[in-house]
């Protein structure tokens, strides 16, 4: 029988690393030999408790979707959301996508412009909180909404949602964050621009690089027609369509001027951290264990594990 304090530390460690490593850490730091199977049993029991609590919170926020939070909200604080997906191996199902969301406050930090050498305020994420769900968009959306609600994002005067361009994300953004500015991740847009350049010049790599460099500035300025016109004239409408579809999400110069981040690095970093825990070599999960571990790991990343443990 383990004390409540030790059980908490066992579950916390298991949310960061495989059970065998957690066992080694506990032995090294506390001098206690605790089998990895014992840690697994603690995670199973407490993981279910925490998962049940989180589901109740989602249902409560869903019912009270238009009710204002009880605490005072700073409407002037600019807010951000970023969404993406990763893969993990589920027993008897194969590789399945877990969807991840990050919500954060946006602050401006003075940085020196490499071209003008002038100082300018650049947007950065701070106070980040995470949520990860194994399942469909319909299962993920309430969890993301609950986290956004806790951050007062629905009440913020200014907010943005940045993502890599998957259609399900833009549909979710339109349904749940209709007032947020939608931004296509700058690096994904540049990747598509590079593909377009090589489609135009498939056998001339220097020409492809020159075309990319020339039109990267057009992309940053939001002059999308300068990109789509030569693609359409060359008989490559499939590449032009991507830029037509996302034109309003590609106004990068204006987004930065308005104080919004143009990259989705926050959620991409979250995906990498989660995959280290749930998608390592040889890892396969039951669906229930996967759902519980994603909840535990995302709460640890949010630094809300202790509060969640006590509340549940």
SULPESUL-V949051 format. One record per residue. RES is the residue in three letters. SS is DSSP state (@ for helix, = for strand, . for the rest). D_FIRST is the distance of its C-alpha to the first C-alpha in whole Angstrom. Layout:
res:RES ss:SS d_first:D_FIRST
res:RES ss:SS d_first:D_FIRST
This chain:
res:UNK ss:. d_first:0
res:UNK ss:. d_first:4
res:UNK ss:. d_first:7
res:UNK ss:@ d_first:9
res:UNK ss:@ d_first:12
res:UNK ss:@ d_first:10
res:UNK ss:@ d_first:9
res:UNK ss:@ d_first:13
res:UNK ss:@ d_first:14
res:UNK ss:@ d_first:13
res:UNK ss:@ d_first:15
res:UNK ss:@ d_first:18
res:UNK ss:@ d_first:18
res:UNK ss:@ d_first:18
res:UNK ss:. d_first:21
res:UNK ss:. d_first:23
res:UNK ss:. d_first:23
res:UNK ss:. d_first:22
res:UNK ss:@ d_first:18
res:UNK ss:@ d_first:19
res:UNK ss:@ d_first:21
res:UNK ss:@ d_first:18
res:UNK ss:@ d_first:16
res:UNK ss:@ d_first:19
res:UNK ss:@ d_first:19
res:UNK ss:@ d_first:16
res:UNK ss:@ d_first:17
res:UNK ss:@ d_first:20
res:UNK ss:@ d_first:19
res:UNK ss:@ d_first:16
res:UNK ss:. d_first:17
res:UNK ss:. d_first:13
res:UNK ss:. d_first:13
res:UNK ss:. d_first:11
res:UNK ss:. d_first:13
res:UNK ss:@ d_first:15
res:UNK ss:@ d_first:14
res:UNK ss:@ d_first:10
res:UNK ss:@ d_first:12
res:UNK ss:@ d_first:14
res:UNK ss:@ d_first:12
res:UNK ss:@ d_first:11
res:UNK ss:@ d_first:14
res:UNK ss:@ d_first:15
res:UNK ss:@ d_first:13
res:UNK ss:@ d_first:14
res:UNK ss:@ d_first:18
res:UNK ss:@ d_first:19
res:UNK ss:@ d_first:18
res:UNK ss:@ d_first:20
res:UNK ss:@ d_first:23
res:UNK ss:@ d_first:23
res:UNK ss:@ d_first:24
res:UNK ss:@ d_first:26
res:UNK ss:@ d_first:28
res:UNK ss:@ d_first:29
res:UNK ss:@ d_first:30
res:UNK ss:@ d_first:32
res:UNK ss:@ d_first:34
res:UNK ss:@ d_first:34
res:UNK ss:@ d_first:36
res:UNK ss:@ d_first:38
res:UNK ss:@ d_first:39
res:UNK ss:. d_first:40
res:UNK ss:. d_first:42
res:UNK ss:. d_first:45
res:UNK ss:. d_first:43
res:UNK ss:. d_first:43
res:UNK ss:. d_first:40
res:UNK ss:. d_first:40
res:UNK ss:. d_first:40
res:UNK ss:. d_first:44
res:UNK ss:. d_first:44
res:UNK ss:. d_first:46
res:UNK ss:. d_first:48
res:UNK ss:. d_first:50
res:UNK ss:. d_first:47
res:UNK ss:. d_first:47
res:UNK ss:= d_first:45
res:UNK ss:= d_first:44
res:UNK ss:= d_first:42
res:UNK ss:= d_first:42
res:UNK ss:= d_first:40
res:UNK ss:= d_first:40
res:UNK ss:= d_first:38
res:UNK ss:= d_first:36
res:UNK ss:= d_first:35
res:UNK ss:= d_first:32
res:UNK ss:= d_first:32
res:UNK ss:= d_first:31
res:UNK ss:. d_first:30
res:UNK ss:. d_first:33
res:UNK ss:. d_first:35
res:UNK ss:= d_first:36
res:UNK ss:= d_first:36
res:UNK ss:= d_first:36
res:UNK ss:= d_first:36
res:UNK ss:= d_first:34
res:UNK ss:= d_first:36
res:UNK ss:= d_first:35
res:UNK ss:= d_first:36
res:UNK ss:= d_first:37
res:UNK ss:= d_first:38
res:UNK ss:= d_first:39
res:UNK ss:= d_first:42
res:UNK ss:= d_first:45
res:UNK ss:= d_first:47
res:UNK ss:= d_first:50
res:UNK ss:= d_first:50
res:UNK ss:= d_first:53
res:UNK ss:= d_first:54
res:UNK ss:= d_first:57
res:UNK ss:. d_first:59
res:UNK ss:. d_first:60
res:UNK ss:. d_first:63
res:UNK ss:. d_first:64
res:UNK ss:. d_first:62
res:UNK ss:. d_first:62
res:UNK ss:= d_first:59
res:UNK ss:= d_first:57
res:UNK ss:= d_first:54
res:UNK ss:= d_first:52
res:UNK ss:= d_first:49
res:UNK ss:= d_first:46
res:UNK ss:= d_first:42
res:UNK ss:= d_first:40
res:UNK ss:= d_first:37
res:UNK ss:= d_first:36
res:UNK ss:= d_first:33
res:UNK ss:= d_first:32
res:UNK ss:= d_first:31
res:UNK ss:= d_first:31
res:UNK ss:= d_first:31
res:UNK ss:= d_first:32
res:UNK ss:. d_first:34
res:UNK ss:. d_first:38
res:UNK ss:@ d_first:40
res:UNK ss:@ d_first:39
res:UNK ss:@ d_first:36
res:UNK ss:@ d_first:36
res:UNK ss:@ d_first:38
res:UNK ss:@ d_first:36
res:UNK ss:@ d_first:33
res:UNK ss:@ d_first:36
res:UNK ss:@ d_first:38
res:UNK ss:@ d_first:35
res:UNK ss:@ d_first:34
res:UNK ss:@ d_first:38
res:UNK ss:@ d_first:38
res:UNK ss:@ d_first:36
res:UNK ss:. d_first:38
res:UNK ss:. d_first:41
res:UNK ss:@ d_first:43
res:UNK ss:@ d_first:45
res:UNK ss:@ d_first:46
res:UNK ss:. d_first:47
res:UNK ss:. d_first:51
res:UNK ss:. d_first:50
res:UNK ss:= d_first:48
res:UNK ss:= d_first:48
res:UNK ss:= d_first:46
res:UNK ss:= d_first:46
res:UNK ss:= d_first:46
res:UNK ss:. d_first:47
res:UNK ss:. d_first:49
res:UNK ss:. d_first:47
res:UNK ss:@ d_first:49
res:UNK ss:@ d_first:46
res:UNK ss:@ d_first:45
res:UNK ss:@ d_first:48
res:UNK ss:@ d_first:48
res:UNK ss:@ d_first:45
res:UNK ss:@ d_first:46
res:UNK ss:@ d_first:49
res:UNK ss:@ d_first:47
res:UNK ss:@ d_first:45
res:UNK ss:. d_first:47
res:UNK ss:. d_first:50
res:UNK ss:. d_first:51
res:UNK ss:. d_first:50
res:UNK ss:= d_first:52
res:UNK ss:= d_first:51
res:UNK ss:= d_first:51
res:UNK ss:= d_first:51
res:UNK ss:. d_first:49
res:UNK ss:@ d_first:52
res:UNK ss:@ d_first:51
res:UNK ss:@ d_first:51
res:UNK ss:@ d_first:54
res:UNK ss:@ d_first:55
res:UNK ss:@ d_first:54
res:UNK ss:@ d_first:56
res:UNK ss:@ d_first:59
res:UNK ss:@ d_first:59
res:UNK ss:@ d_first:59
res:UNK ss:@ d_first:62
res:UNK ss:@ d_first:64
res:UNK ss:@ d_first:63
res:UNK ss:@ d_first:64
res:UNK ss:@ d_first:67
res:UNK ss:. d_first:68
res:UNK ss:. d_first:66
res:UNK ss:. d_first:68
res:UNK ss:. d_first:69
res:UNK ss:@ d_first:66
res:UNK ss:@ d_first:68
res:UNK ss:@ d_first:69
res:UNK ss:@ d_first:66
res:UNK ss:@ d_first:64
res:UNK ss:@ d_first:67
res:UNK ss:@ d_first:67
res:UNK ss:@ d_first:63
res:UNK ss:@ d_first:64
res:UNK ss:@ d_first:67
res:UNK ss:@ d_first:65
res:UNK ss:@ d_first:62
res:UNK ss:@ d_first:63
res:UNK ss:@ d_first:65
res:UNK ss:@ d_first:61
res:UNK ss:@ d_first:60
res:UNK ss:@ d_first:63
res:UNK ss:. d_first:62
res:UNK ss:. d_first:66
res:UNK ss:. d_first:64
res:UNK ss:@ d_first:68
res:UNK ss:@ d_first:69
res:UNK ss:@ d_first:66
res:UNK ss:@ d_first:66
res:UNK ss:@ d_first:70
res:UNK ss:@ d_first:71
res:UNK ss:@ d_first:68
res:UNK ss:@ d_first:70
res:UNK ss:@ d_first:73
res:UNK ss:. d_first:72
res:UNK ss:. d_first:71
res:UNK ss:. d_first:67
res:UNK ss:@ d_first:66
res:UNK ss:@ d_first:62
res:UNK ss:@ d_first:62
res:UNK ss:@ d_first:63
res:UNK ss:@ d_first:62
res:UNK ss:@ d_first:58
res:UNK ss:@ d_first:60
res:UNK ss:@ d_first:62
res:UNK ss:@ d_first:59
res:UNK ss:. d_first:57
res:UNK ss:@ d_first:60
res:UNK ss:@ d_first:58
res:UNK ss:@ d_first:55
res:UNK ss:. d_first:57
res:UNK ss:. d_first:58
res:UNK ss:@ d_first:57
res:UNK ss:@ d_first:59
res:UNK ss:@ d_first:59
res:UNK ss:@ d_first:55
res:UNK ss:@ d_first:55
res:UNK ss:@ d_first:58
res:UNK ss:. d_first:56
res:UNK ss:. d_first:53
res:UNK ss:. d_first:51
res:UNK ss:. d_first:49
res:UNK ss:. d_first:50
res:UNK ss:. d_first:47
res:UNK ss:. d_first:44
res:UNK ss:@ d_first:42
res:UNK ss:@ d_first:40
res:UNK ss:@ d_first:38
res:UNK ss:@ d_first:39
res:UNK ss:@ d_first:37
res:UNK ss:@ d_first:34
res:UNK ss:@ d_first:35
res:UNK ss:@ d_first:35
res:UNK ss:@ d_first:31
res:UNK ss:@ d_first:30
res:UNK ss:@ d_first:31
res:UNK ss:@ d_first:30
res:UNK ss:@ d_first:26
res:UNK ss:@ d_first:27
res:UNK ss:. d_first:31
res:UNK ss:. d_first:30
res:UNK ss:. d_first:32
res:UNK ss:. d_first:30
res:UNK ss:. d_first:28
res:UNK ss:. d_first:28
res:UNK ss:= d_first:26
res:UNK ss:. d_first:26
res:UNK ss:@ d_first:27
res:UNK ss:@ d_first:24
res:UNK ss:@ d_first:22
res:UNK ss:@ d_first:25
res:UNK ss:@ d_first:26
res:UNK ss:@ d_first:22
res:UNK ss:@ d_first:22
res:UNK ss:@ d_first:26
res:UNK ss:@ d_first:25
res:UNK ss:@ d_first:22
res:UNK ss:@ d_first:24
res:UNK ss:@ d_first:27
res:UNK ss:@ d_first:25
res:UNK ss:@ d_first:24
res:UNK ss:@ d_first:28
res:UNK ss:. d_first:29
res:UNK ss:. d_first:27
res:UNK ss:. d_first:26
res:UNK ss:@ d_first:22
res:UNK ss:@ d_first:21
res:UNK ss:@ d_first:23
res:UNK ss:@ d_first:22
res:UNK ss:@ d_first:19
res:UNK ss:@ d_first:20
res:UNK ss:@ d_first:22
res:UNK ss:. d_first:20
